[in-house]
Amino acid sequence: MKRLRSVGWFSIIVLITLAGCTTPQKEPTRTAIPTDTPIPLLTHTPTSAKSRTPIPSLTPTPAVAEIRVDPAVTYQTMDGFGADCWTFPYANDLEWNWEAVKYVFDELDIAYIRLAPWLGWWETANDNEDPFTINWDGFGTIHDIINQHDVPFGQYLTQRNIELSVGVWDIGGVIDYCDTCSDWLASGQPRQIPPDLYPELGESIAAYILHMRNKGVPIALAEVQNEPDIEASIQYASPEALRDAGRVVVQMLDHYGLQDVQLHAPNLHSPSSNVRWIDAWFADETLRQRTAAVSYHTWWSEYRNDYEEIWQAAQKYGKPVWATEAGYSGSATSIDPKKWETAFGFGESYFRAIAWSHASRVYHWALLGFDGAVGKNGERYPMFYALKHFANYIPAGSVLLESQSEDTRVGSLAFHRPDETYSIILLNSNSSPRTVTVNGLEAEVIQIITSSEKAYDAAGELTADGTITLPPLSITSMVYKP
């Protein structure tokens, strides 16, 4: 089937998107909420194996800051590192050159991908009036983007053993870009789905998953809505409304033989104010059994308490935590993957997700497409190198270890990896170089890689006295072998 090119109707969509209008997907920029006092990165000493409580420093910061690792205190087991990814680059649309960008799947160890499809084009009008019977002729009727983008991209990722989930942005909402389409599922301002149409929502999600599976693309995970607490495309009036929609989506998945598909929830846009949404969802026994993880996005908050509340709520229900969209651009007014400031801010966001909310999965926003870590012709942006530290040094099965830093502006993440090696990721948030030493591991350093404003992929080495100097605003990965 003919692939879509960046001409005609598709170019119009792109121009509207770049002009700042609401799209069926994600806005490509995020404006940071200013704070009076930036919150520094913190590492902690546990008061027990279940808590990480910061210890205030009562002495002057030493010239050489100690990073102390305690392998006896362990936290979550990581599922590796992943990313959200737009599907259109695969089809060479919007001037993306797939052959020039696909190297990211060779150079980055991506374990899982959350697809960012344009579901608004999947079902542009209700396929029929019966949500319990799929009329396949009612899907992909205007522009068959799913078959042109999602299917071949999903097949490529499946061949590489990358686990896939579907991100649910918009369904039935392309009226602004389609003269013959109607907004058949949601209505009002903000756009909301009336409860009597929840079965139609479930049918549409189920049909997408079934279609992908029929094309050899197993989709293991789904969501009810991307960022349901704000109108990213569709907004839910309350946690209870999202819970009710979730119940129906599960019923529809089961009706179509998709009992093995699990959800993650509530998938809010920010770490703040998550607990009441988590409680409303997981207090329901059916949803608790069918939901793989507590999910949230890391935008807009640097407050440690927001992240810890998510972890504590997840513990109450015996669920892991997933940061299904991770990214924060610090004081920048928009995401710019070409700037190290943005890239380092994303690294800090990964740190907060792993150290504070104890996320076992972190999905970088976004690998390819809008806000991509690389350019349309394969340009390696600073974002690519920041992401590489986490994707390539936290393989699936790595266990987070307790680590502390004498300098609260040097964040540390230590992992015991499945091959019995250790990796340590250090983030120096200081505006000047910082000399540190790592203690607590009975192992020798076999690799050091540092990324900073001056050099994105520089080899490092320990001095004779076992110290290493971290450049300003830098990310450093170290590998130790017993």
N, C-alpha and C positions, 0 to 999 in steps of 0.2 A: 504494500500500500504506500502511496506517495507520502513522503515525510513532509511535515509542515516546515516552511521556510519563514524567515523573518521579513515577510512582505505582506501586503494586504491586511486582512483582519488581524493577523497576529502582531504585526508592527503597531497597529492602532492600540492593541491591548498593552503592549510594552510601553508605548509613549504615555498612555494614561497612567500606567503604574509608576513610571519614573517621575511623572508630574506630581505624585503624592496622593492620588485618589485611592479610595479603598479598592482593594483587589480581592478576588476570592481566596487569596493566600495570606501571606505574611508581609507586613511592611518591611522594606529593606533597611530602615534605619530605626534606631532606638535612642531616645533622648534620656540622658541620665538625670535622675532627681538629685539636686545638689544637697549636700549635707554640710553642717557647720564644721564638723571635725571628721576627717577621713578615719575609718577604722583600720588599724594596721592588721596585717596577717599575724595570727597567733598560733603557736603550737602549745601543747598542753601536757601536763602530768596527770595521769588518772588518779582519782581518789579511790576508784575501784575499777574492775575490768569493764564496767558499764558506764563510766563517765569520764569526761575529759575536762578538767577544771583548770583554768589558767592560774599560774602562780605569779604574783607580782614580784618584780625584781626590786630588792632593797639595797642593792649595791650598784655602783657605776658600771655601765656597759664595758666589758673587758675589750682590750685591743684585739684579741682573737676570740671570737664567739664560739662556744662549744655547741655542736649538734650532738645530742646523746640519743642513741637508739636503744630501745629495750625490746629485744625479740620475744621476751616472755609475755608481753602484753599485746594481744592481737585484737583486731576489729574485723571489719567486713572483708569477705572474699570478693574480689573484683571479677566481673564478667568480661574483662578487657575494657577497651575504650571504643566508643562509636561516634556516630555523627548523624545529623539530619542532612538530607541531600535532595535537592531539586532533581526532577527527572528529565527536564527538557535538554540539558547539555548532551545527553546521549544521542539525541536526534539531530544534533548540530543546529539547533534553533537558537534564535537571538544572538547569532554570530559566534556561538560556542563551537569549538573545534574538539570533538570527542577524542580523536586520535592524539591530540596534543595534550589533553588533560588526564587521560585515563591512567597515567603513570602514578597518580596518587594512590591507587589501589595496590601498586607494587611497593611504593616507598613508605606508605603508612600502614601500620597493622590495625586495620579497622575490623572490629569483631561483629558489629551490628549497625544496621542503617535504618533510620526512620524515614520512609519515603515522604516527600513533600509533593504529592500529586495535585493536579487541578481537578478535583472531584466535581466541581461545578459543571464541567463538560461531560462527566460520566452519565448523569441522568438529567438532561436539560428540561425534561417534562416528566411528570409521573408516568411510569411505564404502563400502569393500569390502575384500577381502583381497588385492587386486591393485593395487599402487602404479603399475603401468604402464597402468592403465585407470581413467579418472575416472568415477565414478558421480555425476553432477551432482545427483541427488535426495538425496545424502547431505550436502549443504552448506546451511547456513542453515535447518536443520530445526526448531530450537527457537525462536530469536529471530533474525530475518533482519536483524541490525544492519548487516551489510556493505552490503546494498542500501538500507537506510534512511539510513545515515550516509555510508559511504565513497564509494559510487558518485556520489551527487549532489554531494558536496563535491569529489570528484576531477574531475567534469565542470566545476564552477565554476572550479577552479584551472587546468585545462587550457585553458579559454577565455581565461585571462589569461596563457597561455604560461609558467606556472610549472612547472618540472620536478619530477616526483614520484618518490619512492622509498618502499618499504614498510619500516616498522620491525617487526621480528619480536620481539614480546614473548612472548606465550604461545600455544601451540597445544595444543588438547585438554585444557585445564586449568581448566575452569569447574565442576568437580565440587562445589565449595563453594557454588555459587550455582544449581545445577541438579539437582533430585532425580532426573531420568532420565538424567543424563550420567555417563560414566565417564572416568577419566583414562587415555585409551587410548594416548597416545604416550609420556609420561614417567612415571617411578615412583621411589620411594625418597626418602630425605632426605639430601642435597638432591635435588630432582627432576632426574633425568638420563634421556636417551634412550638405550636400548640400541642398539648399532650395527645390529642387524638391522632396526630401524625407521627408520633414516636415509632409506631410499627413501620411506617414508610422509611423513616431514618434507618432503622435496623435492617430493613430489606435492602436498602441501597448499599450499606456497608457490607452486608453478607454477599450481595451480588458481585461487588468488586473483588472480595476475597476469593469467591468461587471462580470468577473469571481468571484471576491470576493463577490459581491453582490448576485450572484446566489448561493453562499455557505453560505449566511446569515451574511455577513460581510459588513456593509455599510461603504463606503469610501466617506467622505464628501469633502475632500480637496486634491488637487494635485499640482504639480509644473511642470514646463517645464524642468528644469535641476537643479541639485544640483551644487552650486558654478559655474555658467556658465562663470565667468570671468577668471577662471584658468582651466587647464586641470586636474580637479579631475577625470574625465573620458572623458567628452566631453566638448569642449570649444566653445564659441560663439565669433565670430570675433569682434563684436561691440554690443552696446546696441540695435541698430536698428535690428541686426540679431536676437537677442533674442525676440524682440518685434514681428518680422515677424513670428517666430516660434510659439509664443504665440497665435497670431491670428489664425493660422492654427489649433493648438491644440484645441482651443475653437470650431472651426468649426467641428472638428472631434468628440469632445465630444457631441455636439449638434446632429450631424448626428446619433450617436448611442444612443440617448435618454437620455443623461446625462446632461441635462440643469441645474440640481440642483448642479452639482459639481462645486465648486469654486477653483480658483487658488490663490496662494500667489507668490509674486515676488518683486524684481529680485533675491533674495536669494543668494546674493554674499558672498564670502568667508570671508570678513573682513568688519568692519564698514567704512573703508577709501574709498573715491572716489565712493560713492554710488549715488550721486544726479543725475548725467547724465543718469545713468541706470534707476533710478526711473522716471525721466522726460520722457525719451523715451517710457517707458512702459505705464505710466498712462496718458500721453497726448492722447493716443488712446482711444476713447470713448468706444469701445466694450470691451477692456481689463479693462478699469477703472470700468465698471459696473460689470464685471465678476470676479474681483480680490478682495478677502476678506481683504487683508492686505499688507502693505509694509514689506517685509521680508529681513533679513540679518543674517550673522553669526558674532559672537563676537571675532573670532580669531585675533591675531596679533596687536591689537590696544588698548592702554590705554588712548588715547587722547579724552578728553571730547568733543571737537569740532566735531569729526567724528560722535559721537553718536547724538549730538544735530542737526546736519545737516540732519540726517535721520528723526528725529522727525519733524523738520520744513518742510521738503519735504512732509512727510505724511500728515501733517496738510493742506498743500496746496491742496491736493486732497481729503481731508476728509476721510482718511483711518487710521485705527489703525496700530501700529507697532508690529511686531512679531520677536523675536530673535529665529529663527528656529534651530540654533545650538549654544549653549552657553557653552563656556569653554575656560579657559586660564590658563596656568601652570606657570605664572610668569617668573622667570628667569630659570626655569628648561628646560632641553633640550628635554624632552619628557613627555607625560602624565604618571603619576604613581599614580593610585588611592589608592595605599597602603601608600602613603606619605601625611602627613597633609599639607605640603607646597603646594602640588598640589591641595588638597581639598580646602584650604583657597583661593588659586588663582581662583578657579572656583566660590567660593562665591563672590569674588570681581567682577568677570565677570557678575554674576547675578545682583549685585548691579548696575553696570554701565548700563546694559540693561534697568533696571526698572527706575532708577533715572535720567539717562541722555537721553536715547532715548525714554523714557516713553512707553516701551514695555508692552502691555497688556497680551502677551503670552511669556513665556520663555521655550524653550525646552533644557533640560540638555543633553549634549553629554557625555557618552551614558549610558543607564541604565543597560542593559545586553549585553553580547558579548564583542567585542574588546573595551578596555578602560572602561569596566563595573564598576559600583559603588560597585558591590559585586563580590566575586570570584566564580569560577566554582562550588564549593561545598557550596556556601552560605556564605562565609566569609564576614563579615561586614567590609568593608574598610573605612578609614577616609572619602573618598568621599561620602559614603552612609550617614554619619552623617551631612556633610556639606549640602548635597542636602535636607536632612530631614527638616532643618530649613525653607527652602523656600517652599517645597511641603506641609508641614503640618501646616504652619502658614499663608499661603496666599490662603484661599479657594476662589473658584469662586464667584464673586460678591464683593470681597474686593475692597475698593477704596483707592488709594494712597493719603495720606495726606502730607501737607507741614511739613517738619521737618528740624531743623538746629542743628548743633553741634558746640560748641566752639572749639573743637579740630578737625581740618580738616583731621586727620588720624583716626577718629572714624566716620564711615559711618552709617547713620541711615535711615531706611525705616519704615514708620508708616502707618498702614492700619486700616480703619474702616470696620469691617467685617459684613456680612449679619445678624448675630445673635446679632448685636449691641455691641459686644465686640470689643476690639482693640488689634492688635498685633504690636509689634515693634521688628525689627531685627537690631541688632547692630554689626558692624564689626570693631574690634580693629586692625588696621594695625600697631600699634606701636610694637616695639620689647620688650616692658616692659608693666607691668600691667597699667591699666588706670581706675581711679575712675570717675564715671559719675553719674549724677542725671537726671531724666526725669521729665519735667514739661509741663503743658499745657492740661493735660487730667483730667477731673473730674471723676476719676475712680480709683479702687484699683487693685494692682497686684495680680493675682491669680496663676500665673505660671512663672517660669524662668528656662530655660534650656541653658546650655553653652557647647560649643565644642571647644577644643583647643588641642595642642600637648599632654598635660598631661592627659586629660580626654575628651572623645568624646561625652559623654551624661551625663553631671553632672547637678544636681539640684542646683539652686542658690537661694539667698534670699537677700532682701534689709536689710540694716542696720537700726538702730533705727532712724537715721537722713535722711533716704530715699535715700541713695546712694548704688551703686553696683560697685564692682571692676571687670573689664573685664580682663581676662588673656591676655598675649601677643598673637598676631595673632589668635584671637578667634572670634567665631560667637555666639551671644547670642540672644535668642528669649524670649520675654516677652509678656504675655497676661494680658490684663486689662479688668475688668468688672465694668460697671457704677454702 
